[in-house]
Amino acid sequence: MTRFEPALTYGIVFSHLVIREHGTGKLSFINCFNTFNIKKFPFRTPPFYVTALLTNLKGKIDELNVTARIELSQIGHVLSSIPGQMKFHPESRPLSEHDIFEIPFPVKPFNIAEPGIYNVVILLNNEELGRRSLIFREVSAKDEH
């Protein structure tokens, strides 16, 4: 494996569904969101997706281990961790720093004890690439209108 500079998180997208088109490999994000508005805590999340967009990978790479973690922001307690692995064909071309890889992580339901700001952290080979806040906000019925 060629040495490369640490990859940068180009973006992190939250959605209820991700569909990858057969043939083109294009992604469709269904019901993108930034915040969960919740009437009652504790709350069990529905399944959703965290999609990381990675760039700045260079050279000939065999495989990469990528993880999405959801943490309680104040103390770093991990509520959910979703590992992933990217494998590259031995005959594939070397990567350019301009290539962008979209990696959807299916998040299984997990419990949120209280409203607050949580962090979604993306790791590449156990090195943090970036993070984004995911807010769980308590709302009343009057707030929904």
CNS distance restraints for C-alpha pairs under 8 A (distance, minus, plus):
assign (resid   1 and name CA) (resid  60 and name CA) 5.98 0.50 0.50
assign (resid   1 and name CA) (resid  61 and name CA) 5.05 0.50 0.50
assign (resid   1 and name CA) (resid  62 and name CA) 6.04 0.50 0.50
assign (resid   2 and name CA) (resid  58 and name CA) 7.95 0.50 0.50
assign (resid   2 and name CA) (resid  59 and name CA) 5.66 0.50 0.50
assign (resid   2 and name CA) (resid  60 and name CA) 5.43 0.50 0.50
assign (resid   2 and name CA) (resid  61 and name CA) 6.19 0.50 0.50
assign (resid   3 and name CA) (resid  58 and name CA) 7.96 0.50 0.50
assign (resid   3 and name CA) (resid  59 and name CA) 7.37 0.50 0.50
assign (resid   4 and name CA) (resid  57 and name CA) 6.41 0.50 0.50
assign (resid   4 and name CA) (resid  58 and name CA) 5.52 0.50 0.50
assign (resid   4 and name CA) (resid  59 and name CA) 6.81 0.50 0.50
assign (resid   5 and name CA) (resid  56 and name CA) 7.25 0.50 0.50
assign (resid   5 and name CA) (resid  57 and name CA) 6.98 0.50 0.50
assign (resid   5 and name CA) (resid  58 and name CA) 7.42 0.50 0.50
assign (resid   6 and name CA) (resid  56 and name CA) 7.35 0.50 0.50
assign (resid   6 and name CA) (resid  57 and name CA) 7.33 0.50 0.50
assign (resid   6 and name CA) (resid 129 and name CA) 7.68 0.50 0.50
assign (resid   7 and name CA) (resid  54 and name CA) 6.54 0.50 0.50
assign (resid   7 and name CA) (resid  55 and name CA) 5.82 0.50 0.50
assign (resid   7 and name CA) (resid  56 and name CA) 4.99 0.50 0.50
assign (resid   7 and name CA) (resid  57 and name CA) 5.50 0.50 0.50
assign (resid   7 and name CA) (resid 124 and name CA) 7.60 0.50 0.50
assign (resid   7 and name CA) (resid 129 and name CA) 6.62 0.50 0.50
assign (resid   8 and name CA) (resid  54 and name CA) 5.99 0.50 0.50
assign (resid   8 and name CA) (resid  55 and name CA) 5.70 0.50 0.50
assign (resid   8 and name CA) (resid  56 and name CA) 6.09 0.50 0.50
assign (resid   8 and name CA) (resid 129 and name CA) 5.56 0.50 0.50
assign (resid   8 and name CA) (resid 130 and name CA) 7.21 0.50 0.50
assign (resid   9 and name CA) (resid  52 and name CA) 6.86 0.50 0.50
assign (resid   9 and name CA) (resid  53 and name CA) 5.96 0.50 0.50
assign (resid   9 and name CA) (resid  54 and name CA) 4.93 0.50 0.50
assign (resid   9 and name CA) (resid  55 and name CA) 6.66 0.50 0.50
assign (resid   9 and name CA) (resid 122 and name CA) 7.62 0.50 0.50
assign (resid   9 and name CA) (resid 129 and name CA) 5.51 0.50 0.50
assign (resid   9 and name CA) (resid 130 and name CA) 5.52 0.50 0.50
assign (resid  10 and name CA) (resid  52 and name CA) 7.49 0.50 0.50
assign (resid  10 and name CA) (resid  53 and name CA) 5.10 0.50 0.50
assign (resid  10 and name CA) (resid  54 and name CA) 5.39 0.50 0.50
assign (resid  10 and name CA) (resid  55 and name CA) 6.25 0.50 0.50
assign (resid  11 and name CA) (resid  52 and name CA) 5.90 0.50 0.50
assign (resid  11 and name CA) (resid  53 and name CA) 5.08 0.50 0.50
assign (resid  11 and name CA) (resid  54 and name CA) 7.38 0.50 0.50
assign (resid  12 and name CA) (resid  50 and name CA) 6.72 0.50 0.50
assign (resid  12 and name CA) (resid  51 and name CA) 5.57 0.50 0.50
assign (resid  12 and name CA) (resid  52 and name CA) 4.66 0.50 0.50
assign (resid  12 and name CA) (resid  53 and name CA) 6.34 0.50 0.50
assign (resid  12 and name CA) (resid 131 and name CA) 7.86 0.50 0.50
assign (resid  12 and name CA) (resid 132 and name CA) 6.94 0.50 0.50
assign (resid  13 and name CA) (resid  32 and name CA) 7.25 0.50 0.50
assign (resid  13 and name CA) (resid  49 and name CA) 7.96 0.50 0.50
assign (resid  13 and name CA) (resid  50 and name CA) 5.76 0.50 0.50
assign (resid  13 and name CA) (resid  51 and name CA) 5.10 0.50 0.50
assign (resid  13 and name CA) (resid  52 and name CA) 6.66 0.50 0.50
assign (resid  14 and name CA) (resid  32 and name CA) 5.59 0.50 0.50
assign (resid  14 and name CA) (resid  33 and name CA) 5.70 0.50 0.50
assign (resid  14 and name CA) (resid  34 and name CA) 6.64 0.50 0.50
assign (resid  14 and name CA) (resid  48 and name CA) 7.35 0.50 0.50
assign (resid  14 and name CA) (resid  49 and name CA) 5.77 0.50 0.50
assign (resid  14 and name CA) (resid  50 and name CA) 4.91 0.50 0.50
assign (resid  14 and name CA) (resid  51 and name CA) 6.55 0.50 0.50
assign (resid  15 and name CA) (resid  29 and name CA) 6.13 0.50 0.50
assign (resid  15 and name CA) (resid  30 and name CA) 5.93 0.50 0.50
assign (resid  15 and name CA) (resid  31 and name CA) 5.34 0.50 0.50
assign (resid  15 and name CA) (resid  32 and name CA) 4.05 0.50 0.50
assign (resid  15 and name CA) (resid  33 and name CA) 5.90 0.50 0.50
assign (resid  15 and name CA) (resid  48 and name CA) 5.97 0.50 0.50
assign (resid  15 and name CA) (resid  49 and name CA) 5.31 0.50 0.50
assign (resid  15 and name CA) (resid  50 and name CA) 6.80 0.50 0.50
assign (resid  16 and name CA) (resid  29 and name CA) 7.77 0.50 0.50
assign (resid  16 and name CA) (resid  30 and name CA) 5.94 0.50 0.50
assign (resid  16 and name CA) (resid  31 and name CA) 5.47 0.50 0.50
assign (resid  16 and name CA) (resid  32 and name CA) 6.58 0.50 0.50
assign (resid  16 and name CA) (resid  47 and name CA) 7.07 0.50 0.50
assign (resid  16 and name CA) (resid  48 and name CA) 4.48 0.50 0.50
assign (resid  16 and name CA) (resid  49 and name CA) 5.91 0.50 0.50
assign (resid  17 and name CA) (resid  29 and name CA) 6.10 0.50 0.50
assign (resid  17 and name CA) (resid  30 and name CA) 5.01 0.50 0.50
assign (resid  17 and name CA) (resid  31 and name CA) 6.97 0.50 0.50
assign (resid  17 and name CA) (resid  48 and name CA) 6.37 0.50 0.50
assign (resid  17 and name CA) (resid  49 and name CA) 6.22 0.50 0.50
assign (resid  18 and name CA) (resid  27 and name CA) 6.60 0.50 0.50
assign (resid  18 and name CA) (resid  28 and name CA) 5.68 0.50 0.50
assign (resid  18 and name CA) (resid  29 and name CA) 4.84 0.50 0.50
assign (resid  18 and name CA) (resid  30 and name CA) 6.14 0.50 0.50
assign (resid  18 and name CA) (resid  49 and name CA) 6.96 0.50 0.50
assign (resid  18 and name CA) (resid 104 and name CA) 7.17 0.50 0.50
assign (resid  19 and name CA) (resid  27 and name CA) 5.59 0.50 0.50
assign (resid  19 and name CA) (resid  28 and name CA) 5.13 0.50 0.50
assign (resid  19 and name CA) (resid  29 and name CA) 6.73 0.50 0.50
assign (resid  19 and name CA) (resid  30 and name CA) 7.94 0.50 0.50
assign (resid  20 and name CA) (resid  25 and name CA) 5.53 0.50 0.50
assign (resid  20 and name CA) (resid  26 and name CA) 5.54 0.50 0.50
assign (resid  20 and name CA) (resid  27 and name CA) 4.53 0.50 0.50
assign (resid  20 and name CA) (resid  28 and name CA) 6.47 0.50 0.50
assign (resid  21 and name CA) (resid  25 and name CA) 5.05 0.50 0.50
assign (resid  21 and name CA) (resid  26 and name CA) 5.27 0.50 0.50
assign (resid  21 and name CA) (resid  27 and name CA) 6.32 0.50 0.50
assign (resid  21 and name CA) (resid  28 and name CA) 7.78 0.50 0.50
assign (resid  22 and name CA) (resid  26 and name CA) 7.95 0.50 0.50
assign (resid  34 and name CA) (resid 134 and name CA) 6.35 0.50 0.50
assign (resid  34 and name CA) (resid 135 and name CA) 7.09 0.50 0.50
assign (resid  35 and name CA) (resid 134 and name CA) 6.08 0.50 0.50
assign (resid  35 and name CA) (resid 135 and name CA) 4.85 0.50 0.50
assign (resid  35 and name CA) (resid 136 and name CA) 6.02 0.50 0.50
assign (resid  35 and name CA) (resid 137 and name CA) 7.14 0.50 0.50
assign (resid  36 and name CA) (resid 134 and name CA) 7.91 0.50 0.50
assign (resid  36 and name CA) (resid 135 and name CA) 6.20 0.50 0.50
assign (resid  36 and name CA) (resid 136 and name CA) 4.82 0.50 0.50
assign (resid  36 and name CA) (resid 137 and name CA) 6.09 0.50 0.50
assign (resid  37 and name CA) (resid 136 and name CA) 6.16 0.50 0.50
assign (resid  37 and name CA) (resid 137 and name CA) 4.93 0.50 0.50
assign (resid  37 and name CA) (resid 138 and name CA) 5.89 0.50 0.50
assign (resid  37 and name CA) (resid 139 and name CA) 6.03 0.50 0.50
assign (resid  38 and name CA) (resid  43 and name CA) 7.51 0.50 0.50
assign (resid  38 and name CA) (resid 136 and name CA) 6.89 0.50 0.50
assign (resid  38 and name CA) (resid 137 and name CA) 5.91 0.50 0.50
assign (resid  38 and name CA) (resid 138 and name CA) 4.87 0.50 0.50
assign (resid  38 and name CA) (resid 139 and name CA) 5.71 0.50 0.50
assign (resid  39 and name CA) (resid 138 and name CA) 5.66 0.50 0.50
assign (resid  39 and name CA) (resid 139 and name CA) 5.18 0.50 0.50
assign (resid  39 and name CA) (resid 140 and name CA) 5.79 0.50 0.50
assign (resid  39 and name CA) (resid 141 and name CA) 7.40 0.50 0.50
assign (resid  40 and name CA) (resid 138 and name CA) 6.90 0.50 0.50
assign (resid  41 and name CA) (resid 112 and name CA) 7.23 0.50 0.50
assign (resid  41 and name CA) (resid 113 and name CA) 6.06 0.50 0.50
assign (resid  41 and name CA) (resid 114 and name CA) 5.72 0.50 0.50
assign (resid  41 and name CA) (resid 115 and name CA) 7.32 0.50 0.50
assign (resid  41 and name CA) (resid 138 and name CA) 7.77 0.50 0.50
assign (resid  42 and name CA) (resid 111 and name CA) 6.86 0.50 0.50
assign (resid  42 and name CA) (resid 112 and name CA) 5.63 0.50 0.50
assign (resid  42 and name CA) (resid 113 and name CA) 4.35 0.50 0.50
assign (resid  42 and name CA) (resid 114 and name CA) 5.97 0.50 0.50
assign (resid  43 and name CA) (resid 111 and name CA) 5.67 0.50 0.50
assign (resid  43 and name CA) (resid 112 and name CA) 5.10 0.50 0.50
assign (resid  43 and name CA) (resid 113 and name CA) 6.44 0.50 0.50
assign (resid  43 and name CA) (resid 114 and name CA) 7.77 0.50 0.50
assign (resid  44 and name CA) (resid 109 and name CA) 6.21 0.50 0.50
assign (resid  44 and name CA) (resid 110 and name CA) 5.50 0.50 0.50
assign (resid  44 and name CA) (resid 111 and name CA) 4.45 0.50 0.50
assign (resid  44 and name CA) (resid 112 and name CA) 6.19 0.50 0.50
assign (resid  45 and name CA) (resid 109 and name CA) 4.91 0.50 0.50
assign (resid  45 and name CA) (resid 110 and name CA) 5.61 0.50 0.50
assign (resid  45 and name CA) (resid 111 and name CA) 6.38 0.50 0.50
assign (resid  45 and name CA) (resid 112 and name CA) 7.34 0.50 0.50
assign (resid  46 and name CA) (resid 108 and name CA) 7.41 0.50 0.50
assign (resid  46 and name CA) (resid 109 and name CA) 5.26 0.50 0.50
assign (resid  46 and name CA) (resid 110 and name CA) 7.97 0.50 0.50
assign (resid  47 and name CA) (resid 106 and name CA) 7.25 0.50 0.50
assign (resid  47 and name CA) (resid 107 and name CA) 5.61 0.50 0.50
assign (resid  47 and name CA) (resid 108 and name CA) 4.94 0.50 0.50
assign (resid  47 and name CA) (resid 109 and name CA) 5.12 0.50 0.50
assign (resid  48 and name CA) (resid 106 and name CA) 6.07 0.50 0.50
assign (resid  48 and name CA) (resid 107 and name CA) 5.26 0.50 0.50
assign (resid  48 and name CA) (resid 108 and name CA) 7.03 0.50 0.50
assign (resid  48 and name CA) (resid 109 and name CA) 7.98 0.50 0.50
assign (resid  49 and name CA) (resid 104 and name CA) 6.29 0.50 0.50
assign (resid  49 and name CA) (resid 105 and name CA) 5.46 0.50 0.50
assign (resid  49 and name CA) (resid 106 and name CA) 4.67 0.50 0.50
assign (resid  49 and name CA) (resid 107 and name CA) 5.51 0.50 0.50
assign (resid  50 and name CA) (resid  68 and name CA) 7.43 0.50 0.50
assign (resid  50 and name CA) (resid 104 and name CA) 5.80 0.50 0.50
assign (resid  50 and name CA) (resid 105 and name CA) 5.16 0.50 0.50
assign (resid  50 and name CA) (resid 106 and name CA) 6.70 0.50 0.50
assign (resid  50 and name CA) (resid 107 and name CA) 7.03 0.50 0.50
assign (resid  51 and name CA) (resid 102 and name CA) 6.52 0.50 0.50
assign (resid  51 and name CA) (resid 103 and name CA) 5.32 0.50 0.50
assign (resid  51 and name CA) (resid 104 and name CA) 4.03 0.50 0.50
assign (resid  51 and name CA) (resid 105 and name CA) 5.88 0.50 0.50
assign (resid  52 and name CA) (resid 101 and name CA) 7.91 0.50 0.50
assign (resid  52 and name CA) (resid 102 and name CA) 5.78 0.50 0.50
assign (resid  52 and name CA) (resid 103 and name CA) 5.17 0.50 0.50
assign (resid  52 and name CA) (resid 104 and name CA) 6.42 0.50 0.50
assign (resid  52 and name CA) (resid 105 and name CA) 7.97 0.50 0.50
assign (resid  52 and name CA) (resid 122 and name CA) 7.26 0.50 0.50
assign (resid  53 and name CA) (resid 100 and name CA) 6.38 0.50 0.50
assign (resid  53 and name CA) (resid 101 and name CA) 5.47 0.50 0.50
assign (resid  53 and name CA) (resid 102 and name CA) 4.55 0.50 0.50
assign (resid  53 and name CA) (resid 103 and name CA) 6.33 0.50 0.50
assign (resid  54 and name CA) (resid 100 and name CA) 5.47 0.50 0.50
assign (resid  54 and name CA) (resid 101 and name CA) 5.08 0.50 0.50
assign (resid  54 and name CA) (resid 102 and name CA) 6.57 0.50 0.50
assign (resid  54 and name CA) (resid 103 and name CA) 7.84 0.50 0.50
assign (resid  55 and name CA) (resid  97 and name CA) 6.17 0.50 0.50
assign (resid  55 and name CA) (resid  98 and name CA) 6.37 0.50 0.50
assign (resid  55 and name CA) (resid  99 and name CA) 5.79 0.50 0.50
assign (resid  55 and name CA) (resid 100 and name CA) 4.68 0.50 0.50
assign (resid  55 and name CA) (resid 101 and name CA) 6.51 0.50 0.50
assign (resid  56 and name CA) (resid  96 and name CA) 7.11 0.50 0.50
assign (resid  56 and name CA) (resid  97 and name CA) 3.86 0.50 0.50
assign (resid  56 and name CA) (resid  98 and name CA) 6.18 0.50 0.50
assign (resid  56 and name CA) (resid  99 and name CA) 7.04 0.50 0.50
assign (resid  56 and name CA) (resid 100 and name CA) 7.79 0.50 0.50
assign (resid  57 and name CA) (resid  95 and name CA) 6.23 0.50 0.50
assign (resid  57 and name CA) (resid  96 and name CA) 6.35 0.50 0.50
assign (resid  57 and name CA) (resid  97 and name CA) 5.08 0.50 0.50
assign (resid  57 and name CA) (resid  98 and name CA) 7.89 0.50 0.50
assign (resid  57 and name CA) (resid  99 and name CA) 7.27 0.50 0.50
assign (resid  58 and name CA) (resid  94 and name CA) 6.93 0.50 0.50
assign (resid  58 and name CA) (resid  95 and name CA) 4.72 0.50 0.50
assign (resid  58 and name CA) (resid  96 and name CA) 4.91 0.50 0.50
assign (resid  58 and name CA) (resid  97 and name CA) 5.24 0.50 0.50
assign (resid  59 and name CA) (resid  94 and name CA) 4.65 0.50 0.50
assign (resid  59 and name CA) (resid  95 and name CA) 4.90 0.50 0.50
assign (resid  59 and name CA) (resid  96 and name CA) 6.70 0.50 0.50
assign (resid  60 and name CA) (resid  93 and name CA) 7.18 0.50 0.50
assign (resid  60 and name CA) (resid  94 and name CA) 4.45 0.50 0.50
assign (resid  60 and name CA) (resid  95 and name CA) 6.21 0.50 0.50
assign (resid  61 and name CA) (resid  88 and name CA) 6.72 0.50 0.50
assign (resid  61 and name CA) (resid  94 and name CA) 7.25 0.50 0.50
assign (resid  61 and name CA) (resid  95 and name CA) 7.52 0.50 0.50
assign (resid  62 and name CA) (resid  87 and name CA) 5.96 0.50 0.50
assign (resid  62 and name CA) (resid  88 and name CA) 5.23 0.50 0.50
assign (resid  62 and name CA) (resid  89 and name CA) 7.22 0.50 0.50
assign (resid  62 and name CA) (resid  90 and name CA) 6.84 0.50 0.50
assign (resid  63 and name CA) (resid  85 and name CA) 6.96 0.50 0.50
assign (resid  63 and name CA) (resid  86 and name CA) 5.37 0.50 0.50
assign (resid  63 and name CA) (resid  87 and name CA) 4.29 0.50 0.50
assign (resid  63 and name CA) (resid  88 and name CA) 5.92 0.50 0.50
assign (resid  64 and name CA) (resid  85 and name CA) 5.67 0.50 0.50
assign (resid  64 and name CA) (resid  86 and name CA) 5.11 0.50 0.50
assign (resid  64 and name CA) (resid  87 and name CA) 6.61 0.50 0.50
assign (resid  64 and name CA) (resid 124 and name CA) 6.95 0.50 0.50
assign (resid  64 and name CA) (resid 125 and name CA) 6.48 0.50 0.50
assign (resid  65 and name CA) (resid  83 and name CA) 7.39 0.50 0.50
assign (resid  65 and name CA) (resid  84 and name CA) 5.94 0.50 0.50
assign (resid  65 and name CA) (resid  85 and name CA) 4.55 0.50 0.50
assign (resid  65 and name CA) (resid  86 and name CA) 6.48 0.50 0.50
assign (resid  65 and name CA) (resid 124 and name CA) 5.74 0.50 0.50
assign (resid  65 and name CA) (resid 125 and name CA) 4.99 0.50 0.50
assign (resid  65 and name CA) (resid 126 and name CA) 7.75 0.50 0.50
assign (resid  66 and name CA) (resid  83 and name CA) 6.09 0.50 0.50
assign (resid  66 and name CA) (resid  84 and name CA) 5.02 0.50 0.50
assign (resid  66 and name CA) (resid  85 and name CA) 5.75 0.50 0.50
assign (resid  66 and name CA) (resid  86 and name CA) 7.49 0.50 0.50
assign (resid  66 and name CA) (resid 122 and name CA) 7.18 0.50 0.50
assign (resid  66 and name CA) (resid 123 and name CA) 5.57 0.50 0.50
assign (resid  66 and name CA) (resid 124 and name CA) 4.57 0.50 0.50
assign (resid  66 and name CA) (resid 125 and name CA) 6.22 0.50 0.50
assign (resid  66 and name CA) (resid 126 and name CA) 7.71 0.50 0.50
assign (resid  67 and name CA) (resid  81 and name CA) 6.94 0.50 0.50
assign (resid  67 and name CA) (resid  82 and name CA) 5.58 0.50 0.50
assign (resid  67 and name CA) (resid  83 and name CA) 4.33 0.50 0.50
assign (resid  67 and name CA) (resid  84 and name CA) 5.68 0.50 0.50
assign (resid  67 and name CA) (resid 122 and name CA) 5.75 0.50 0.50
assign (resid  67 and name CA) (resid 123 and name CA) 5.04 0.50 0.50
assign (resid  67 and name CA) (resid 124 and name CA) 6.57 0.50 0.50
assign (resid  67 and name CA) (resid 126 and name CA) 7.77 0.50 0.50
assign (resid  68 and name CA) (resid  81 and name CA) 5.84 0.50 0.50
assign (resid  68 and name CA) (resid  82 and name CA) 5.21 0.50 0.50
assign (resid  68 and name CA) (resid  83 and name CA) 6.53 0.50 0.50
assign (resid  68 and name CA) (resid 105 and name CA) 6.99 0.50 0.50
assign (resid  68 and name CA) (resid 120 and name CA) 6.76 0.50 0.50
assign (resid  68 and name CA) (resid 121 and name CA) 5.71 0.50 0.50
assign (resid  68 and name CA) (resid 122 and name CA) 4.71 0.50 0.50
assign (resid  68 and name CA) (resid 123 and name CA) 6.44 0.50 0.50
assign (resid  69 and name CA) (resid  78 and name CA) 6.74 0.50 0.50
assign (resid  69 and name CA) (resid  79 and name CA) 7.63 0.50 0.50
assign (resid  69 and name CA) (resid  80 and name CA) 5.72 0.50 0.50
assign (resid  69 and name CA) (resid  81 and name CA) 4.37 0.50 0.50
assign (resid  69 and name CA) (resid  82 and name CA) 6.32 0.50 0.50
assign (resid  69 and name CA) (resid 119 and name CA) 7.93 0.50 0.50
assign (resid  69 and name CA) (resid 120 and name CA) 5.57 0.50 0.50
assign (resid  69 and name CA) (resid 121 and name CA) 5.07 0.50 0.50
assign (resid  69 and name CA) (resid 122 and name CA) 6.46 0.50 0.50
assign (resid  69 and name CA) (resid 123 and name CA) 7.94 0.50 0.50
assign (resid  70 and name CA) (resid  78 and name CA) 5.84 0.50 0.50
assign (resid  70 and name CA) (resid  79 and name CA) 5.60 0.50 0.50
assign (resid  70 and name CA) (resid  80 and name CA) 5.16 0.50 0.50
assign (resid  70 and name CA) (resid  81 and name CA) 6.41 0.50 0.50
assign (resid  70 and name CA) (resid 118 and name CA) 6.85 0.50 0.50
assign (resid  70 and name CA) (resid 119 and name CA) 5.63 0.50 0.50
assign (resid  70 and name CA) (resid 120 and name CA) 4.55 0.50 0.50
assign (resid  70 and name CA) (resid 121 and name CA) 6.35 0.50 0.50
assign (resid  71 and name CA) (resid  76 and name CA) 5.22 0.50 0.50
assign (resid  71 and name CA) (resid  77 and name CA) 5.26 0.50 0.50
assign (resid  71 and name CA) (resid  78 and name CA) 4.35 0.50 0.50
assign (resid  71 and name CA) (resid  79 and name CA) 5.55 0.50 0.50
assign (resid  71 and name CA) (resid  80 and name CA) 7.24 0.50 0.50
assign (resid  71 and name CA) (resid 118 and name CA) 5.66 0.50 0.50
assign (resid  71 and name CA) (resid 119 and name CA) 5.13 0.50 0.50
assign (resid  71 and name CA) (resid 120 and name CA) 6.43 0.50 0.50
assign (resid  71 and name CA) (resid 121 and name CA) 7.61 0.50 0.50
assign (resid  72 and name CA) (resid  76 and name CA) 5.17 0.50 0.50
assign (resid  72 and name CA) (resid  77 and name CA) 5.23 0.50 0.50
assign (resid  72 and name CA) (resid  78 and name CA) 6.59 0.50 0.50
assign (resid  72 and name CA) (resid  79 and name CA) 7.17 0.50 0.50
assign (resid  72 and name CA) (resid 117 and name CA) 7.17 0.50 0.50
assign (resid  72 and name CA) (resid 118 and name CA) 4.77 0.50 0.50
assign (resid  72 and name CA) (resid 119 and name CA) 6.34 0.50 0.50
assign (resid  73 and name CA) (resid  77 and name CA) 7.68 0.50 0.50
assign (resid  73 and name CA) (resid 117 and name CA) 6.17 0.50 0.50
assign (resid  73 and name CA) (resid 118 and name CA) 4.83 0.50 0.50
assign (resid  73 and name CA) (resid 119 and name CA) 5.43 0.50 0.50
assign (resid  79 and name CA) (resid 110 and name CA) 7.08 0.50 0.50
assign (resid  79 and name CA) (resid 111 and name CA) 7.72 0.50 0.50
assign (resid  80 and name CA) (resid 107 and name CA) 7.70 0.50 0.50
assign (resid  80 and name CA) (resid 110 and name CA) 6.98 0.50 0.50
assign (resid  82 and name CA) (resid 105 and name CA) 6.57 0.50 0.50
assign (resid  82 and name CA) (resid 106 and name CA) 7.53 0.50 0.50
assign (resid  82 and name CA) (resid 107 and name CA) 6.92 0.50 0.50
assign (resid  83 and name CA) (resid 105 and name CA) 7.98 0.50 0.50
assign (resid  84 and name CA) (resid 105 and name CA) 7.47 0.50 0.50
assign (resid  88 and name CA) (resid  92 and name CA) 6.75 0.50 0.50
assign (resid  95 and name CA) (resid  99 and name CA) 6.72 0.50 0.50
assign (resid 114 and name CA) (resid 136 and name CA) 7.87 0.50 0.50
assign (resid 115 and name CA) (resid 135 and name CA) 7.71 0.50 0.50
assign (resid 115 and name CA) (resid 136 and name CA) 5.04 0.50 0.50
assign (resid 115 and name CA) (resid 137 and name CA) 5.24 0.50 0.50
assign (resid 115 and name CA) (resid 138 and name CA) 5.93 0.50 0.50
assign (resid 116 and name CA) (resid 135 and name CA) 5.94 0.50 0.50
assign (resid 116 and name CA) (resid 136 and name CA) 5.35 0.50 0.50
assign (resid 116 and name CA) (resid 137 and name CA) 6.41 0.50 0.50
assign (resid 117 and name CA) (resid 133 and name CA) 6.29 0.50 0.50
assign (resid 117 and name CA) (resid 134 and name CA) 5.92 0.50 0.50
assign (resid 117 and name CA) (resid 135 and name CA) 4.59 0.50 0.50
assign (resid 117 and name CA) (resid 136 and name CA) 6.36 0.50 0.50
assign (resid 118 and name CA) (resid 133 and name CA) 5.67 0.50 0.50
assign (resid 118 and name CA) (resid 134 and name CA) 5.12 0.50 0.50
assign (resid 118 and name CA) (resid 135 and name CA) 6.04 0.50 0.50
assign (resid 118 and name CA) (resid 136 and name CA) 7.58 0.50 0.50
assign (resid 119 and name CA) (resid 131 and name CA) 6.40 0.50 0.50
assign (resid 119 and name CA) (resid 132 and name CA) 5.68 0.50 0.50
assign (resid 119 and name CA) (resid 133 and name CA) 4.61 0.50 0.50
assign (resid 119 and name CA) (resid 134 and name CA) 5.84 0.50 0.50
assign (resid 120 and name CA) (resid 131 and name CA) 5.40 0.50 0.50
assign (resid 120 and name CA) (resid 132 and name CA) 5.26 0.50 0.50
assign (resid 120 and name CA) (resid 133 and name CA) 6.15 0.50 0.50
assign (resid 120 and name CA) (resid 134 and name CA) 6.69 0.50 0.50
assign (resid 121 and name CA) (resid 128 and name CA) 7.01 0.50 0.50
assign (resid 121 and name CA) (resid 129 and name CA) 7.66 0.50 0.50
assign (resid 121 and name CA) (resid 130 and name CA) 5.97 0.50 0.50
assign (resid 121 and name CA) (resid 131 and name CA) 4.34 0.50 0.50
assign (resid 121 and name CA) (resid 132 and name CA) 6.70 0.50 0.50
assign (resid 122 and name CA) (resid 128 and name CA) 5.95 0.50 0.50
assign (resid 122 and name CA) (resid 129 and name CA) 5.65 0.50 0.50
assign (resid 122 and name CA) (resid 130 and name CA) 5.59 0.50 0.50
assign (resid 122 and name CA) (resid 131 and name CA) 6.18 0.50 0.50
assign (resid 123 and name CA) (resid 127 and name CA) 5.12 0.50 0.50
assign (resid 123 and name CA) (resid 128 and name CA) 4.40 0.50 0.50
assign (resid 123 and name CA) (resid 129 and name CA) 5.55 0.50 0.50
assign (resid 123 and name CA) (resid 130 and name CA) 7.51 0.50 0.50
assign (resid 124 and name CA) (resid 128 and name CA) 6.44 0.50 0.50
assign (resid 124 and name CA) (resid 129 and name CA) 6.58 0.50 0.50
assign (resid 139 and name CA) (resid 143 and name CA) 5.84 0.50 0.50
assign (resid 139 and name CA) (resid 144 and name CA) 7.38 0.50 0.50
assign (resid 140 and name CA) (resid 144 and name CA) 7.08 0.50 0.50
assign (resid 141 and name CA) (resid 145 and name CA) 7.86 0.50 0.50
